[in-house]
Amino acid sequence: MPSAFTAVPDGSVTSPGGFTAAATHAGLKSDGALDVALLVSTTSCATAGVFTRNALRAAPVIYDADLLSERPGRIRAVAMNARVANACTGAPGLEAARAMARSAEEAAGLPPRTALVLSTGVIGIPLPIDKVGAGLRQAAAKLSSGGGIDAARAIMTTDTRPKHCAVRLEGGAAITIGGIAKGAGMIHPDMATLLGVITTDAVSEPGVLGPFLRRVADRTFNAISVDGDTSTNDTVLLLANGSSGIDPSRDGALWKVFEEAVIEVARTLALAVVEDGEGATKQLQIHVVGATTEAHAREVGRAIARSSLVKTAIYGGDPNWGRVLAAAGAAGVPLISERITLEAATDGGWFTLATAGATALADTARARRIFQQKTIRLRLDLGLGRAEAMVWTCDLSPDYVRINSDYTS
C-alpha cells in the first residue's frame, strides 16, 4: 500500500467522519443472521453510482438511478437488505423499493427522497416490505460509528465472510475512505451480483464523483469475474459528506493520492469478492499488456476470466495454456498470433508458456507446479501497443455447482 495513506484497523463505511450504521435480523434469513442494514450520514452527501448493464434491472437499481439523476447532492442514507433481490417483480417491486426508502427516511428522521436502497438475494420474489421496514426501524434505533462491519454482514448471501476496509490519508489531509461490499457468485464485469458502498468525509461535487467512480469501477469492480454471469442488482455507490472540510480536487497532488486511496479501497473489496467466489479454491490474476488500448486489454482479460475451460484447468492445476489463448482470441479484439507471448509468474521471475503463437513449454513439470499454486499470475503480451489492464478471477470447482443447484432452498 502506498505510504501516502494507511489502512484503518477493522475499517468500514463508518470509518470516515459523519457516517453511522447498524444492522438487524428482520426475518429474511432463516438462520437468524443479520439481513437488513442502514447507513446514515449526518450531512447531505454528494453521491454517484454505477449500476448493472443487465437489461432487466432490479427495482432498487431503477429507483436509485432515478433518485441520483434528481438529487445527487442530497443523499443522506442507504437502506440495504439481503435474501430478496426485488428483481423481476414489476410495478409492485418498484413500489416496494419506494416504500423501503420511505421507511429508512422516516426511521432515521430524514427528509423525503434522501435514501437510496440496495437489495440482494433471490430474483423474482416479492420484497416483504413489512419485515424490511421493521428491520430498518430497529437499525435506526442503534446507529453507531462502529456499525459498518455489521452492515457488511447483513448484505451477505452466499458470502462466507463480510467484506469491508478503510484507508486514511497521511499528513495534513485528514481524509478517510471506507467501504463495504458483498458478492461471491453471479459475478462478471458491468457489473456482477455485487453491492458496494464507498464513503468518504472529503468534500466533493456530484459532477466530479460521477466520472471519477466510473474510472475507479473499471479498474476494480469491473475487472473481476467469478462465473461470467451479470446480475440484475449490481450497484456501487460513492458518498462524500464533506465532514473533513477538505476538497482534494483543489490540489493536483492531493487529488492523485485521493484517487489512489479510493482505488485501493475498491480493489481490496473487489479482490475479496474473487477470493470468496462460490466454491473457489484458487485465484487467477491476468495481466494483459501490449494492447493498442486499455479497453482492448480489459476485454481480452475478461474473455480469459469468464472461460469455463480456463477456470476448470486452474482448478485442476492443469497448465493448459492453449485454453488461455483460445479465450483471448474469442474476445473480439484484433490479435496477431505471432506477436503473442504468454507467461506465468514464479518466485524467480516469469516462465514462458507460449511465444510467437507456438509452444515454448520446455518443462511441463515446472508448469504444473505453477498451476497448482493457490494464486496464479499470468501475463499475456499482445505485442501490439503499450496499453495494459489487470483482471482477476477464480477457479470453477464442483462446489460452485453444488451451491447454485439449490440456491432458492
C-alpha distance (Angstrom), angle and dihedral (degrees) to the residues before:
residue distance angle dihedral
M1 . . .
P2 3.85 . .
S3 3.79 114.1 .
A4 3.82 90.9 -124.8
F5 3.80 88.9 80.5
T6 3.78 137.0 21.5
A7 3.78 136.0 -150.6
V8 3.80 118.2 -98.4
P9 3.83 111.0 -132.5
D10 3.83 109.3 -111.2
G11 3.80 88.0 -3.3
S12 3.79 123.3 -178.9
V13 3.81 143.1 148.9
T14 3.80 90.3 -58.9
S15 3.81 95.1 56.1
P16 3.83 92.7 88.3
G17 3.80 113.7 78.3
G18 3.78 119.1 -91.5
F19 3.81 98.8 26.6
T20 3.81 126.5 112.2
A21 3.78 131.7 174.6
A22 3.78 143.8 176.9
A23 3.79 139.1 -179.5
T24 3.77 137.0 -156.5
H25 3.79 143.4 178.8
A26 3.80 108.2 -100.6
G27 3.79 98.0 174.1
L28 3.81 98.8 -94.8
K29 3.80 94.8 112.6
S30 3.78 113.7 57.4
D31 3.80 95.0 -144.7
G32 3.80 95.6 63.1
A33 3.80 94.2 -108.6
L34 3.80 123.6 146.0
D35 3.80 109.9 -80.1
V36 3.84 108.8 160.3
A37 3.80 125.9 55.6
L38 3.78 138.2 177.6
L39 3.81 128.5 -157.8
V40 3.82 118.1 -167.5
S41 3.80 133.7 -176.2
T42 3.80 122.5 -151.7
T43 3.82 89.2 -136.7
S44 3.78 137.1 28.8
C45 3.79 115.0 -76.8
A46 3.76 132.2 -141.1
T47 3.79 98.8 -129.4
A48 3.80 138.7 -169.1
G49 3.78 131.4 179.9
V50 3.78 139.6 -165.6
F51 3.77 116.9 -156.4
T52 3.78 142.6 -169.0
R53 3.78 119.1 -75.4
N54 3.79 90.5 -148.5
A55 3.80 106.0 125.8
L56 3.81 90.4 -134.2
R57 3.79 98.6 65.2
A58 3.78 118.5 -172.9
A59 3.81 120.6 -115.0
P60 3.84 93.8 -105.4
V61 3.81 90.2 54.4
I62 3.80 91.4 50.7
Y63 3.80 91.6 46.9
D64 3.81 95.0 47.1
A65 3.80 95.1 46.0
D66 3.79 90.0 50.9
L67 3.80 93.7 47.4
L68 3.81 93.0 47.5
S69 3.79 91.1 51.2
E70 3.81 88.1 54.8
R71 3.84 104.9 35.5
P72 3.82 111.2 14.7
G73 3.79 92.0 152.7
R74 3.80 100.2 45.6
I75 3.81 104.9 60.4
R76 3.81 116.0 131.9
A77 3.81 106.2 166.3
V78 3.80 148.5 21.9
A79 3.82 119.7 -148.7
M80 3.80 116.3 -159.9
N81 3.79 138.5 -173.5
A82 3.79 137.4 177.7
R83 3.81 134.8 -152.7
V84 3.86 95.5 40.6
A85 3.81 117.9 62.9
N86 3.83 96.1 -168.7
A87 3.81 86.8 -140.7
C88 3.80 127.3 141.2
T89 3.81 87.8 14.7
G90 3.84 99.1 123.3
A91 3.79 124.6 -148.8
P92 3.84 93.7 -21.4
G93 3.79 88.5 57.1
L94 3.80 92.4 53.5
E95 3.80 90.2 49.7
A96 3.81 88.6 49.7
A97 3.81 89.6 53.8
R98 3.80 89.6 51.3
A99 3.80 90.5 48.4
M100 3.79 90.7 49.7
A101 3.80 90.6 53.4
R102 3.81 91.5 47.5
S103 3.80 90.7 49.7
A104 3.80 90.5 53.0
E105 3.81 92.8 47.8
E106 3.79 93.5 48.2
A107 3.80 93.5 44.6
A108 3.81 92.8 51.3
G109 3.81 95.3 38.6
L110 3.80 93.7 -116.1
P111 3.82 131.0 149.4
P112 3.82 117.6 -95.7
R113 3.79 118.4 -85.9
T114 3.81 95.3 23.6
A115 3.83 100.4 105.8
L116 3.79 127.6 82.0
V117 3.80 122.5 -157.2
L118 3.80 133.6 -140.6
S119 3.79 125.3 -171.4
T120 3.78 132.0 179.3
G121 3.79 135.1 174.5
V122 3.78 137.1 66.0
I123 3.81 117.1 10.6
G124 3.81 120.7 -128.9
I125 3.81 99.4 27.2
P126 3.83 120.6 117.9
L127 3.80 113.6 -112.1
P128 3.84 109.9 -110.9
I129 3.80 92.7 -132.1
D130 3.82 94.0 179.9
K131 3.80 90.8 60.4
V132 3.80 93.1 41.6
G133 3.81 92.3 48.5
A134 3.80 91.8 49.8
G135 3.79 89.8 48.6
L136 3.80 91.7 51.6
R137 3.80 90.7 51.7
Q138 3.79 90.2 51.5
A139 3.79 91.1 47.9
A140 3.80 92.9 48.3
A141 3.80 89.7 56.4
K142 3.81 92.5 60.9
L143 3.80 105.2 35.7
S144 3.79 112.6 153.4
S145 3.79 141.7 162.5
G146 3.80 87.8 -110.3
G147 3.80 96.0 54.7
G148 3.78 98.7 91.0
I149 3.80 95.9 92.4
D150 3.81 91.4 52.3
A151 3.81 88.0 51.1
A152 3.81 88.2 54.8
R153 3.81 89.5 51.6
A154 3.80 92.8 48.5
I155 3.82 94.5 59.7
M156 3.82 94.3 50.5
T157 3.80 116.8 118.6
T158 3.81 113.9 163.1
D159 3.81 88.3 -9.5
T160 3.79 112.1 123.9
R161 3.81 94.7 -154.2
P162 3.82 139.1 18.2
K163 3.79 117.8 -96.7
H164 3.79 116.7 -141.4
C165 3.81 140.3 134.0
A166 3.80 143.5 153.8
V167 3.79 139.1 -163.9
R168 3.79 132.2 -158.5
L169 3.79 125.7 -149.0
E170 3.79 113.8 -121.7
G171 3.77 127.2 -135.3
G172 3.79 124.9 26.5
A173 3.81 96.7 -22.2
A174 3.82 105.0 86.2
I175 3.80 95.7 -164.5
T176 3.81 125.3 141.6
I177 3.80 128.8 -167.1
G178 3.81 121.7 -165.3
G179 3.77 137.6 172.7
I180 3.77 150.2 179.0
A181 3.79 130.3 -161.1
K182 3.77 142.5 173.5
G183 3.75 130.5 -152.7
A184 3.78 141.1 118.3
G185 3.81 106.7 151.1
M186 3.82 139.1 23.2
I187 3.79 85.3 45.0
H188 3.80 123.0 155.1
P189 3.81 134.9 128.1
D190 3.82 120.2 -72.8
M191 2.94 73.3 53.7
A192 3.81 142.9 -67.5
T193 3.81 142.9 -130.2
L194 3.69 81.6 -59.8
L195 3.77 131.0 132.4
G196 3.76 119.0 -170.8
V197 3.78 134.7 173.6
I198 3.80 121.0 -171.3
T199 3.79 120.3 -173.8
T200 3.77 134.3 -172.2
D201 3.78 136.9 177.2
A202 3.81 90.5 -142.0
V203 3.79 120.8 117.8
S204 3.80 113.5 -110.9
E205 3.80 146.0 145.1
P206 3.82 128.2 -119.6
G207 3.80 90.6 -121.8
V208 3.79 89.3 59.7
L209 3.81 97.1 41.0
G210 3.83 96.2 52.3
P211 3.82 99.8 65.0
F212 3.81 89.6 31.9
L213 3.82 92.9 58.2
R214 3.80 91.5 46.5
R215 3.81 90.2 55.2
V216 3.80 91.1 47.8
A217 3.81 93.0 47.4
D218 3.81 93.2 50.1
R219 3.80 90.3 57.4
T220 3.80 96.7 42.7
F221 3.81 124.2 13.0
N222 3.81 92.1 28.4
A223 3.80 91.0 48.7
I224 3.80 97.5 65.1
S225 3.78 132.9 80.4
V226 3.78 132.8 179.5
D227 3.78 104.7 170.0
G228 3.81 109.7 -8.7
D229 3.81 94.9 -106.5
T230 3.80 120.7 126.5
S231 3.80 116.0 -151.5
T232 3.78 134.3 -137.4
N233 3.82 94.2 -126.6
D234 3.80 107.0 46.6
T235 3.79 111.0 144.5
V236 3.78 136.1 158.6
L237 3.80 118.5 -175.5
L238 3.80 130.4 -166.7
L239 3.81 117.3 -160.7
A240 3.81 124.3 -173.8
N241 3.81 115.1 -173.2
G242 3.81 98.1 178.3
S243 3.81 95.4 -135.4
S244 3.83 91.3 139.0
G245 3.80 90.4 60.9
I246 3.82 90.2 -136.1
D247 3.81 123.3 120.8
P248 3.83 107.3 -162.2
S249 3.80 92.7 -168.1
R250 3.83 89.6 72.2
D251 3.81 92.4 66.6
G252 3.80 119.6 52.5
A253 3.79 95.4 -152.4
L254 3.81 93.0 45.7
W255 3.80 91.6 47.2
K256 3.80 90.3 54.9
V257 3.79 91.5 52.2
F258 3.81 91.0 45.0
E259 3.80 91.2 52.3
E260 3.81 91.2 48.4
A261 3.80 89.4 50.3
V262 3.81 93.7 50.7
I263 3.80 89.9 47.4
E264 3.81 89.0 50.5
V265 3.80 91.3 54.4
A266 3.81 92.7 45.1
R267 3.80 93.4 45.8
T268 3.80 92.1 48.3
L269 3.80 90.3 52.9
A270 3.81 93.4 43.9
L271 3.80 93.2 50.5
A272 3.80 89.8 47.4
V273 3.81 86.8 59.0
V274 3.81 91.7 52.5
E275 3.81 92.4 46.1
D276 3.81 88.8 51.4
G277 3.81 94.1 45.9
E278 3.79 112.8 148.5
G279 3.78 106.8 -84.3
A280 3.81 92.1 -9.1
T281 3.79 119.4 160.0
K282 3.82 99.4 167.5
Q283 3.79 140.4 31.5
L284 3.80 126.6 -138.0
Q285 3.80 125.2 -158.3
I286 3.79 115.5 -162.9
H287 3.80 116.7 -164.0
V288 3.80 111.1 -171.0
V289 3.80 113.0 -166.2
G290 3.79 135.3 168.3
A291 3.80 94.7 47.2
T292 3.78 125.5 145.8
T293 3.83 91.5 -126.2
E294 3.79 137.1 11.4
A295 3.81 88.8 -118.6
H296 3.81 90.6 56.9
A297 3.80 91.2 47.9
R298 3.78 90.7 50.4
E299 3.81 93.1 48.3
V300 3.80 91.6 52.3
G301 3.80 90.6 48.5
R302 3.79 91.5 48.9
A303 3.81 92.1 49.7
I304 3.80 90.0 54.9
A305 3.81 92.3 44.3
R306 3.80 94.2 53.3
S307 3.82 95.8 46.1
S308 3.79 110.3 114.8
L309 3.81 89.1 -159.1
V310 3.80 92.1 55.7
K311 3.80 92.1 44.7
T312 3.80 94.6 49.7
A313 3.81 90.3 48.0
I314 3.81 88.6 53.2
Y315 3.82 89.3 50.9
G316 3.80 91.2 51.3
G317 3.80 94.8 44.3
D318 3.80 89.0 -120.1
P319 3.85 114.4 153.8
N320 3.80 91.9 -145.4
W321 3.79 95.9 157.4
G322 3.79 91.8 170.8
R323 3.80 89.5 72.0
V324 3.81 90.0 56.1
L325 3.79 93.0 52.7
A326 3.79 92.5 43.4
A327 3.80 90.2 53.5
A328 3.81 90.7 48.0
G329 3.79 90.1 51.9
A330 3.82 90.4 53.8
A331 3.81 93.1 56.8
G332 3.80 93.7 94.2
V333 3.81 91.4 -118.5
P334 3.84 120.4 125.1
L335 3.81 109.3 -106.7
I336 3.81 136.6 175.7
S337 3.78 109.7 -145.8
E338 3.81 94.2 -154.9
R339 3.81 89.8 61.7
I340 3.80 97.6 50.0
T341 3.80 124.2 105.7
L342 3.80 123.7 -177.6
E343 3.81 120.4 -163.9
A344 3.80 137.1 175.1
A345 3.78 123.7 -147.0
T346 3.78 121.3 -113.5
D347 3.79 133.0 175.7
G348 3.78 88.3 -99.1
G349 3.79 99.4 45.9
W350 3.80 133.3 -80.7
F351 3.80 127.2 -18.1
T352 3.81 114.7 -152.0
L353 3.78 114.4 -129.9
A354 3.80 98.3 172.9
T355 3.77 136.8 -2.0
A356 3.80 134.6 -179.7
G357 3.78 88.5 9.0
A358 3.80 93.4 -62.2
T359 3.79 137.0 95.9
A360 3.78 116.4 -82.7
L361 3.80 94.0 170.7
A362 3.78 107.0 129.8
D363 3.81 98.3 158.1
T364 3.80 112.2 44.1
A365 3.80 92.8 174.1
R366 3.81 90.7 57.6
A367 3.79 91.3 47.6
R368 3.79 90.8 51.9
R369 3.80 91.2 51.0
I370 3.80 89.5 53.0
F371 3.80 92.3 51.4
Q372 3.80 91.8 49.2
Q373 3.82 91.4 63.3
K374 3.80 120.2 107.5
T375 3.81 91.2 -122.6
I376 3.80 119.3 37.8
R377 3.80 123.5 -170.6
L378 3.79 120.8 -161.4
R379 3.79 127.1 -174.4
L380 3.79 118.2 -160.9
D381 3.80 115.1 -169.1
L382 3.80 110.8 -163.1
G383 3.81 92.3 -170.6
L384 3.79 93.7 -140.7
G385 3.80 107.4 101.4
R386 3.78 146.4 -28.6
A387 3.81 103.3 -81.9
E388 3.80 122.1 109.5
A389 3.79 143.2 177.4
M390 3.79 138.7 -172.7
V391 3.81 124.8 -134.6
W392 3.81 128.5 -178.7
T393 3.78 131.1 -157.1
C394 3.80 141.6 151.4
D395 3.77 136.9 -127.8
L396 3.80 125.4 -86.6
S397 3.79 112.3 -120.2
P398 3.83 135.6 177.3
D399 3.80 87.8 -103.2
Y400 3.81 89.7 66.7
V401 3.80 89.2 61.8
R402 3.80 91.7 45.7
I403 3.82 93.3 50.9
N404 3.79 94.6 47.5
S405 3.79 97.7 41.0
D406 3.82 91.5 71.9
Y407 3.83 102.8 23.6
T408 3.83 96.2 132.9
S409 3.78 93.1 49.4
